[in-house]
Amino acid sequence: MSRARIRLTTAAAAAALAVGILPASAYPATAPGAGVGARYHHQQQAETIRQIPLQGAVNVRDIGGYRTWTGGQVRQGLVYRSDALSKLTAGDVTTVAGLGLKKVVDFRIPMELQYDGADRLPAGLSPTSRPVSDLGLYGTLVGAIGSGDPVTQEQMLGGGRAEAYMRDIYRTFVTGPENRAQFAATLREIADGRQGPVLYHCTSGKDRTGWMSYVLLRALAVPEDTAERDYLASNTFRAAYDAQVRAGLRQSGRMQNPELLIPLQEVRQDYLDSATAQMEADYGSFYGYLTQGLGLDLRTLARLQDRMVR
């Protein structure tokens, strides 16, 4: 069988699983990842998450190392996920330079860039702006915190409103044509064998970046529960920093109840479920989302497998 034929067969098998033709028992037993150079081991995962330790960003990771149900392993050193890189130190920039990145994709909207600043990157590397809508969340946060009024903040974020806001945002990852186009363009670039190592990020590296990573891992035939654990791991990486943010807001007097921010700072299975439920409602299956929603053909999915899985 030719190499191209094998790639297409693998992608077709992944598609079959995605639409429920293959049983869950088709998954092989999960084996430990290679873990070479691992910085962090998530307690509930069989595989090692490779964090890139930086001072100016806390949620930078190599998505490689995960086992696939086809018996392969996602290659390391090709795709990285991150929070914003606007506060990197000089030492951080040197570390990032060592990753050999050829492309940095920034999912932030213009308002986020205005307040947080552009990425600090190694010489010769410029970010590609590919904004994914946050449904006005960043502006809402700026307004709520800027008001300094506990009553206003409660009215804007309390009573389950923050959680509902997050579920709505996740649904638009699926329903928004522009959002789908940004995710699809990034997947096509990753699948392009001529493209070097890629990093994509948003502000916190957990929602837009989390969905992008979840979709990519599942497209590579990483088991769904493993992709979910990768998504949820942002809570561990971000916990200390987010707690410091809340403490600073309380001490400055800008928020009497900064715990209102926790639903916005965290990732939750409920949020992810909102997106996957929308995906199934609109496209019938994960494979339908890949092919109809994102417009990826079988050859692109095969190239993605060929490049990213060994």
C-alpha atoms as one frame of an Amber mdcrd trajectory, in Angstrom:
protein
   0.000   0.000   0.000   1.379   3.447  -0.912   2.223   6.003   1.753  -0.511
   8.345   0.483  -3.011   5.492   0.635  -1.994   4.687   4.211  -2.471   8.318
   5.220  -5.939   8.411   3.688  -6.858   5.118   5.347  -5.763   6.434   8.747
  -7.775   9.617   8.294 -10.791   7.585   7.169 -10.502   5.397  10.278 -10.393
   8.504  12.457 -13.453   9.782  10.630 -15.235   6.479  11.243 -14.575   6.720
  14.951 -15.725  10.330  14.982 -19.124   9.380  13.575 -19.468   6.416  15.902
 -18.770   3.530  13.496 -15.883   2.176  15.570 -16.554   1.221  19.196 -14.759
   2.838  22.126 -12.974  -0.490  22.643 -10.986   0.336  19.510  -8.826   2.552
  21.705  -5.578   0.904  22.760  -4.587   1.004  26.404  -3.104   4.402  27.179
   0.644   4.279  27.517   2.896   6.885  29.099   4.155   9.605  26.779   7.839
   9.986  26.063   8.067  12.803  28.594  11.604  13.816  27.557  12.264  17.249
  29.031   8.894  17.265  30.775   8.394  20.144  33.189   5.111  19.090  34.698
   3.025  15.963  35.201  -0.701  16.401  35.610  -1.863  14.084  38.387  -4.765
  12.553  36.488  -3.032  12.008  33.163  -1.132   9.018  31.907   0.806  11.242
  29.519   3.147  14.025  30.500   2.273  17.618  29.669   5.354  19.477  28.501
   5.156  22.985  29.911   7.559  25.630  28.646   8.455  27.513  31.850   8.475
  31.282  31.345   8.254  34.231  33.722   5.923  36.330  31.581   3.461  33.599
  30.540   2.141  30.702  32.619   0.221  28.456  30.227   2.744  27.667  27.491
   2.834  24.011  26.439   3.917  21.626  23.728   0.832  19.669  22.659   2.955
  16.695  21.660   3.388  13.449  23.564  -0.187  12.205  23.669  -0.960   8.681
  22.484  -3.593   8.159  19.798  -6.125   5.361  19.569  -4.406   4.298  16.337
  -1.282   3.381  18.318   0.743   6.463  17.380   2.018   9.383  19.400   1.676
  13.104  18.704   5.061  14.509  17.752   6.685  17.031  20.055   8.296  20.283
  18.996   5.809  21.074  16.215   2.814  22.803  17.828   2.648  24.899  20.980
  -0.299  26.495  22.789   0.059  29.546  24.967  -1.382  32.492  26.799  -0.417
  36.000  25.624   3.275  36.632  25.020   3.145  40.398  25.563   4.850  40.296
  28.978   7.795  38.046  28.163  11.126  38.901  29.764  14.361  39.008  27.798
  15.125  35.539  29.151  11.702  34.328  28.046  12.310  35.596  24.519  15.548
  33.607  24.434  13.671  30.498  25.571  11.011  31.016  22.911  13.725  31.487
  20.290  14.976  28.015  21.210  11.648  26.521  20.109  12.451  27.349  16.487
   9.012  28.790  15.813   8.149  29.744  12.253   4.621  31.005  12.944   2.812
  32.618  15.879  -0.975  32.915  15.579  -2.704  35.422  17.866  -6.426  34.810
  18.450  -6.875  38.029  20.484  -9.226  40.775  19.362  -7.975  44.380  18.860
  -9.192  45.530  22.287  -7.073  42.893  23.994  -4.026  44.012  22.037  -4.776
  47.617  22.961  -4.818  46.888  26.706  -2.312  44.033  26.967   0.141  44.899
  24.213   1.589  43.037  21.247   3.568  39.838  21.596   7.266  40.076  22.447
   8.920  37.651  20.078  12.406  36.713  18.894  13.894  38.850  16.116  12.492
  38.032  12.704   9.244  36.558  14.023   6.002  38.536  13.751   2.585  37.363
  14.997  -0.239  36.630  12.596  -3.413  38.297  13.851  -6.323  35.892  13.563
  -8.965  37.266  15.966 -11.639  34.973  17.357 -14.621  36.714  18.942 -15.014
  36.738  22.715 -18.569  38.126  22.413 -17.425  41.298  24.139 -16.199  39.541
  27.290 -12.970  41.514  27.533 -14.829  44.806  27.261 -17.341  43.623  29.855
 -14.520  42.792  32.255 -12.820  46.139  31.726 -16.121  47.913  32.373 -17.018
  45.858  35.438 -13.636  46.211  37.108 -13.265  49.838  36.056 -16.591  50.751
  37.660 -15.229  49.865  41.105 -18.862  49.427  42.138 -19.704  46.156  43.923
 -23.379  46.413  42.953 -22.590  46.912  39.264 -20.077  44.084  39.336 -22.591
  41.735  40.914 -25.224  42.708  38.359 -22.822  42.075  35.486 -21.093  38.904
  36.676 -23.036  37.393  39.569 -26.011  35.044  39.765 -24.646  32.625  37.172
 -24.295  35.339  34.522 -20.542  34.845  34.136 -20.998  31.104  33.593 -23.780
  31.691  31.056 -21.549  34.185  29.243 -18.801  31.570  28.956 -21.175  28.940
  27.585 -22.369  31.416  24.954 -18.775  32.176  23.933 -18.001  28.494  23.480
 -21.070  27.999  21.315 -19.859  30.743  18.983 -16.623  28.812  18.417 -18.919
  26.497  16.453 -21.628  28.813  15.141 -19.534  31.849  14.140 -18.398  31.668
  10.482 -15.445  33.989  11.112 -14.393  31.972  14.153 -14.563  28.722  12.217
 -12.490  30.279   9.442  -9.725  31.253  11.895  -9.550  27.789  13.441  -9.634
  26.140  10.003  -6.812  28.329   8.664  -4.658  27.379  11.649  -5.308  23.663
  11.176  -4.439  23.911   7.479  -1.151  25.604   8.315  -0.316  22.900  10.854
  -1.086  20.255   8.224   1.198  21.954   5.693   4.422  19.968   5.662   6.365
  23.059   4.583   5.305  24.933   7.728   7.740  24.876  10.631   6.816  24.811
  14.330   3.656  26.803  15.132   2.429  28.477  18.317  -1.126  29.774  18.729
  -2.497  31.719  21.667  -5.157  34.041  23.039  -5.036  36.096  26.262  -5.229
  33.371  28.920  -4.481  30.424  26.650  -7.517  28.531  27.879 -10.725  29.198
  25.913 -10.054  30.001  22.248  -6.670  28.293  22.562  -8.261  25.487  24.564
 -10.877  24.811  21.893  -8.268  24.939  19.130  -6.160  22.386  21.011  -9.130
  20.144  21.753 -10.115  20.097  18.076  -6.545  19.482  16.917  -5.958  16.616
  19.350  -9.212  14.910  18.457  -8.475  15.344  14.750  -5.209  13.496  15.435
  -7.189  10.590  16.949  -6.210  11.400  20.540  -8.968   9.893  22.733 -11.675
  12.357  23.681 -11.100  12.039  27.436  -7.394  12.785  26.948  -8.204  15.890
  24.889 -10.586  16.976  27.647  -7.890  16.575  30.300  -5.507  18.681  28.242
  -8.197  21.357  28.086  -8.889  21.246  31.838  -5.176  21.377  32.722  -5.257
  25.157  32.194  -6.831  25.418  35.642  -3.700  23.954  37.196  -1.263  26.078
  35.214  -3.187  29.309  35.762  -4.368  28.851  39.382  -1.603  30.724  41.194
  -1.483  33.621  38.733  -5.259  34.037  38.675  -5.376  34.014  42.486  -2.784
  36.796  42.511  -4.943  38.829  40.122  -7.953  38.461  42.424  -5.892  39.372
  45.486  -4.548  42.464  43.731  -8.045  43.624  42.786  -9.224  43.200  46.368
  -6.219  45.015  47.839  -6.551  47.890  45.393 -10.229  48.298  46.278 -11.385
  47.799  42.701 -13.355  44.676  43.633 -14.791  43.754  47.008 -15.738  40.329
  45.692 -13.130  39.295  43.100 -14.409  35.704  43.343 -16.961  36.874  40.776
 -14.126  36.453  38.275 -13.496  32.773  38.982 -16.001  31.456  36.393 -14.257
  33.651  33.802 -10.754  32.674  34.884 -11.386  28.938  34.877 -12.042  26.375
  32.206 -14.871  23.988  32.973 -16.194  20.799  31.455 -19.562  22.518  31.220
 -18.121  25.152  28.895 -16.512  22.571  26.641 -19.729  20.561  26.634 -21.602
  23.637  25.387 -19.348  23.760  22.323 -19.462  20.024  21.621 -23.252  19.935
  22.035 -23.532  22.807  19.557 -21.167  20.972  17.226 -23.334  17.854  17.290
 -26.520  19.883  16.851 -25.139  21.752  13.837 -23.010  19.080  12.172 -24.066
  15.738  13.640 -20.597  14.701  14.779 -17.035  15.830  15.312 -16.174  14.663
  11.790 -19.056  16.738  10.428 -17.652  19.786  12.210 -14.203  19.167  10.721
 -15.430  18.654   7.166 -18.552  20.825   6.933 -17.950  23.408   9.656 -14.222
  23.914   9.089 -14.171  22.825   5.453 -11.288  20.365   5.854 -11.188  17.616
   3.249  -9.943  14.088   3.837  -6.554  14.786   2.261  -5.958  17.716   4.626
  -6.872  15.527   7.590  -4.494  12.855   6.279  -1.686  15.390   5.948  -2.382
  16.513   9.499  -2.007  12.926  10.700   1.108  12.366   8.651   2.847  15.481
   9.923   1.794  15.348  13.561   1.644  11.639  14.484   4.518   9.184  14.535
